[in-house]
Amino acid sequence: MQACPLCEQASPRLAEDRRRVYYQCLRCDLIFAGRFNRLDPAIEKARYDKHHNDPADPRYRRFLNRLAQPLLERLGPARHGLDYGCGPAPALSLMLEEAGMVMAVYDPYYAPERRVLETRYDFVTCTEVVEHFWSPAEDWARLAALVKPGGWLAIMTSLVPDRKNFLQWRYKDDPTHVSFYSAATMDWLAARFGLAVDQREDGVVLFQKPAVNLEFDAQRAVESSGAAETRFVTKS
């Protein structure tokens, strides 16, 4: 048993291959690699350095458009976004800028300016990144906090197709992939962070953070005005 890195539930072993042991949480349904199988950060970065994702490659653009198109359909003009985990060639942010969005980028290896994590955005994109999270509870909390009320969190990752055939799933063979999500995991994350799942198909999940609600607070109105007037207060 190992503690789930997303919800801390004690999780039994699911499967083992030649390189790693995998566990599955019975609460949030996350499948994760054993903590003793973590790559050295230098080795991990060396593997990322071999990625050649050319922003000008039409095939790569079509791949990213699986997320970009449905997201853009939900955004107004000139919205501010963050591409979280942009990698060495931030193609998605370029595509979104071409569509009129205002973009910032962050990546712990290639764009490590943490100042961009000190604000909130109309939308946050995270493509082929969440499967690399060794500390998904912390990382998902950060992602959710970066989104403004009413904003969007757009995720791209391959969802576990069938637990029984997990060992035949090629996506888990990349040694930098350590956290594997199912549809049930995405629903758990939505509930955990107060998000709504708007789309979940073709490896793309779009979450929306509820907009700020105006709620009548009679008690606070009494305290502030001696019942002479009432007012609305904003609560998130």
N, C-alpha and C positions, 0 to 999 in steps of 0.2 A: 504494500500500500504506500502511496505517496499523497501528500496534500495537493489538492488541485490548486494551481497557481492563479486561477481566476476567482474561485469562490471558497477555497480553503477546505472543501469537503475531502475527507479521506477517500482515496480513489483506488480501485483494484487494478491489477495488471490486465490489459486487454490483449496484447500480442507482443511478440519479440521477433526481430529479424537478425541478420548477422551483425548489425552495427548498434542497434538501439532497442530499448524496452519502451513500450508505450502503455499509458494508463488512460482510463476513461472515467470521467467524473459522472457519478450517478445523479448529481443534482443539476449541474448546468450543461452536461453532455459534452464538455470539452474533451478532446483527446489530446494528450500532450506527451512529449518525449521525457524520459526520466531526467532528473536534474543532473545526474552524473554524466550525461551524454553531451553536455554543452561544449561547443567548440571554443577554443581560445579566441578572444576578440581579433587578434591579428590574423589568424587563419580565416576567420569569418569575413573580415574585410577583404582579404586577398581573393576570396571567392566572388565577392561583390564587384571587385575591380575588373573581373573578367566579363561582366555583363556589358554587352554592346547594344544598348537600346537607343538607336539613332532617331532623334525627333523627326528627321526627314523621311524615314522609312514608312512608306504607305501601309505596309502590313502591320507595323507596330501601332500606327495611328488608328487603324481599324480595330485593333485589339483594345486600345484605350478608349475608343469611341463607345464601346459597350457601356462604359460608365459615364463618359462626358455627355453623350446625347440625352439620356434620360434626366441627368442632373440639370443640364442647361434648360430643358423644357420646364423645369420647376423654379428657375431663377429669374429675377428681374434684371434689367440692364445694369452694367457696371457694379456688380456686387463684389464684395471683398472676400477672397478665399485664401486658404492655406493648403498647400500640397505637403502633407506630412509624410516623411520618408521618401523624398523626391528622387533619391539616388544621384548618381554622377551626371545624368543627362535628364533634366526635369522636363520631359516631353509633354506630360499632361498639363503642367502649368502653362507652357507655351501655347498649347491648343486652346486652353481656356482664355488666355490673354487675347488670342486671335479672335475669340468670340466676344470680346469686349469686357471680360472680367479683369479685376485688379488682383494680382496674385502675389503672395509671399511663399517662400519655400523653407522647409526644415528637413534636415537629415542629420542624425548623430555623427555620421562619418563625413558627409560631403557638403553639408550646409549647416554647421553646428551653431549658428547664431541663435542663442536661446532667447534673445530679446523678442523674437517673433512669437514666442509662447506666452508672452505677457499680455496679450490682447485677445479679444474674441472676434470671430469671423461670421459672415453670413453663411459660409459653407466651408467644410474641411473635407479634403479628399485623401484617401489612404489606399493606394493601389498596390497589391501584392506586397503588403507590409505586415499585416496583423499576424500572419503565420510565422513571422520571425520573433514574436514577442515572447521573451522568457519570463517576463513579469506582466502578464496581460491584465491583472487587476489594476495595477498602477497605470499602465499604458492606456487602457480603455477609459479610465477615469480622466486622464489628461485629455484624450480626444473629445470626450463629452463636454468637458469644461471649456474647451476652445470654441464651441459653437454657441452663437447668440440664440436667445429665445426666438423661435420661429425659423431658425436656420436648419441647415442640412449637414449630415455626416454621411459621406459616400464612401463605401468600402468595396474593394474588389479582392476576392480570395476564392480559391476553389473550396466548395463545401464538401464535406465527407459524403460520398455517394451511398455507401453501404458498409456498415460496421463489420458485417460478416466477411466482406472481401477487402478489408482494410489493408492487409499485407500485399495485395495485388495492385493497390492504388499507387501509381507512379509519383504522384505529387508529394508523397511522404518521403521519397527517396533523396530529396535534396537535404543534406545534413544541416542547412541553415533554417529549414522549416521545422518548427518545434511545437506549434500550437495549431490544432486543426478543429474547425468549427462545423457544426451541423446547423440545419435550420432551427432546431430546438435551442442551440446555443445562442443564435442570433435573437431569438425571442426572449431568452433569459437576459441577455444584455440589454435589450430594449426595456424590459421591466425594471432591471437593476438601476438604469440611469435615466428613467423617465422619458424614454424616447418612443416614437411610433414608427413601426416598420411600414414604409410606404411601398417599397418594391423589394422583392427577393427573387431574382431569377438570373440565370446565365452567369453565376458567380458574382453578381453585383447586388449589394444590399444598400438601400437608401433609407436612412433613418431621419426623421424630423423631430427636432426639439419643440415641444409645445410653446406657443407664443405666450408672452406675459399676459396674465389675466388681470382685469380690474375688478377688485372685490370690495364690496362695501364693508367697512370696519366701523361699526357703531361705537364699540367701546373706545377705540382710539379717538374717534370724533368727540365723544363726551369728555375724555381726558384733556383734549387740546382746546376745546372751546366752551366747556361748561354747558353743553347741550344747546348752545346758542346757534350752532350751525352743524351740518354734517358734511362729510367729504368722502371721496373715494381715495383709496391708497393702492399703490402698485405692489403686487406680490408676484414673485416668480415661482 
